[in-house]
Amino acid sequence: MPTRDGAAYEIQAKRASIRLVCSALGISSSGYRYQSKRSTENAEIADWLLYLTDTHRTWGFGLCYVYLRNVQGFRWNHKRVYRIYRELALNLRIKPKKRLVRETPQPLAVPERINAV
């Protein structure tokens, strides 16, 4: 699979045009020129998530997201925030349900005569 780095190497080494190299490698020229603008926002989301999970240890993703959305007023997409939450491995352990301890049942009383309850 051709990558952007491979295309950049070919452009530098061969002194070929971007259009020629991209068509030879089978990638689009707009894909070659693309630069993500979200990295600073992703770092800010990661900082907030780390802060919230340190201060509130029992908060899972749902409470963290609701806090960021409603209290802090950030309008980040929940899928994006959850992707970063998983990348940071902040998932809480799912605790098993506690079983109720039941007493052994008492034997039923035997009626003393017919039709007696």
C-alpha positions in Angstrom: 0.0 0.0 0.0 1.6 3.3 -1.0 1.9 5.9 1.6 2.3 9.6 1.8 5.9 9.2 3.0 6.8 7.0 0.0 5.4 9.6 -2.3 7.3 12.4 -0.5 10.5 10.3 -0.9 9.9 9.8 -4.6 9.2 13.5 -5.1 12.4 14.5 -3.3 14.7 11.9 -4.8 13.4 11.8 -8.4 12.5 15.5 -8.7 9.2 14.5 -10.2 5.9 16.4 -10.0 3.4 15.5 -7.3 0.8 14.7 -9.9 3.1 12.2 -11.7 4.2 10.5 -8.5 0.7 10.2 -7.1 -0.7 8.7 -10.3 2.3 6.2 -10.4 1.7 5.2 -6.8 -2.1 5.2 -7.1 -2.9 7.8 -4.5 -4.8 11.0 -4.9 -2.9 14.3 -4.9 -5.4 15.7 -2.4 -4.6 12.8 -0.1 -0.9 13.6 -0.5 -1.5 17.2 0.5 -3.9 16.5 3.4 -2.8 17.6 6.8 -4.9 16.9 9.9 -6.0 20.0 11.8 -7.4 18.1 14.7 -4.2 17.0 16.5 -4.3 20.0 18.9 -7.9 19.4 19.7 -7.3 15.7 20.2 -4.5 16.6 22.7 -6.9 18.9 24.5 -9.6 16.1 24.7 -6.9 13.7 26.0 -5.8 16.2 28.7 -9.4 16.7 29.8 -10.1 13.0 30.0 -7.0 12.3 32.0 -7.8 15.1 34.4 -11.4 13.9 34.9 -10.5 10.2 35.4 -7.8 11.2 37.9 -10.1 13.4 39.9 -13.2 11.2 39.6 -12.0 7.6 39.7 -15.5 6.1 39.4 -16.5 8.0 36.4 -16.7 6.1 33.2 -16.9 7.4 29.7 -20.5 8.5 29.9 -20.1 10.7 32.9 -16.9 12.2 31.5 -18.6 13.0 28.2 -21.7 14.5 29.9 -19.5 16.7 32.1 -17.4 17.9 29.1 -20.6 18.5 27.1 -23.0 20.1 29.6 -20.7 21.6 32.3 -17.7 22.7 30.3 -19.6 23.5 27.1 -17.4 21.6 24.6 -19.2 20.5 21.4 -17.0 17.5 20.6 -18.5 14.4 18.9 -19.0 11.5 21.3 -17.5 9.1 18.9 -14.4 11.1 18.7 -14.1 11.5 22.5 -14.7 7.8 22.9 -12.0 6.9 20.4 -9.5 9.0 22.4 -10.8 7.5 25.7 -10.1 4.0 24.4 -6.7 5.0 23.0 -5.7 6.2 26.5 -7.0 2.8 27.9 -9.1 4.6 30.5 -11.9 1.9 30.5 -13.1 0.9 33.9 -13.2 -2.7 35.0 -16.7 -4.2 34.8 -17.4 -5.4 38.3 -19.2 -8.7 38.6 -22.6 -8.6 40.3 -22.7 -9.5 43.9 -24.7 -12.6 44.7 -27.3 -12.5 47.4 -26.5 -15.1 50.1 -29.7 -17.1 50.6 -30.4 -19.2 53.6 -31.2 -22.8 53.2 -35.0 -23.3 53.0 -36.8 -24.7 56.0 -38.7 -28.0 55.4 -42.4 -27.5 55.0 -44.7 -28.2 57.9 -46.7 -31.4 57.6 -50.4 -30.9 58.3 -51.8 -32.8 61.2 -55.1 -33.8 59.6 -56.7 -33.9 56.2 -57.6 -30.4 54.6 -55.6 -28.6 57.4 -53.4 -25.8 56.3 
